[in-house]
Amino acid sequence: MRRVYVLLTSLLAACSTVSTPSSSTITPATFVMTWPATAFAQTAVGSTAASPIAVTLSNYGTSGVPVTSFSSSNPSEFPATTTCAVGGSLAPKSTCQITTNFKPSTTGARTSTLTIAANGSSSTIDLTGTGVTAVTPHVAIDIAAGPPGTIFTLAVTAATPSSTVTLNTIYRATPASPGVVTTTAGWATDSSGNATIASNSDDRGTYESWVVDATTGVASNHVTHTVQ
């Protein structure tokens, strides 16, 4: 009987050392920075990108988050502005934004690093963009024959090679002619990005025309001519 008692005592002692599994809780972040993209669409030199890139700072906590500073390493081509209280703090349960735009000064790949110091640390975001040559039309109007049958031409240069440009025309009639009409038509560019567009302007009035590069969205300047 003594041997059995010792054995049972040993087993009970061994069982008492087994630990009970514990569960852990993941605490959500109280401060988060988000942004939709880091690359801008191709933009004509001297123009500003149609869509900026905004970095959103979100404070989900119960106390303010310090927002110390922000900067762009290439501010002339990637200027940045903010709605944040720089040097102050982001209030609990609120958001603010640091918005960067793209205005290339030359063609080709352009870059910038956006640095944001907030919540006691510094974060960097690498931004990219490509500068392209603006679409430039040159208009030549043949009105020798007079209406009807008047043809005008647009010589388009520096568009996207082997792509498409759209000709947009607003027609404003003189008295006794048809009313205001807006038309859009697509034209193919050659391997150099050039195109020659010929269009009828049979009715008396003023024709305002411009082209848009279908690939980049870059628009040319507007040109006008009048048919008497």
Secondary structure, DSSP 8 states (H G I E B T S, - for coil): -HHHHHHHHHHHHHHTT------------SEEEE-S-SB---EETTS--SS-EEEEEEE-SSS-EEEEEEEESSTTTS-EEESS-TTEEE-TTEEEEEEE----SSSEEEEEEEEEEETTEEEEEEEEEEEE---EEEEEEE-SS-SSS-EEEEEEESS-TTSEEEEEEEEEE-TTS---EEEEEEEE--TTS-EEEEEE--SSEEEEEEEEETTT--B---EEEEE-
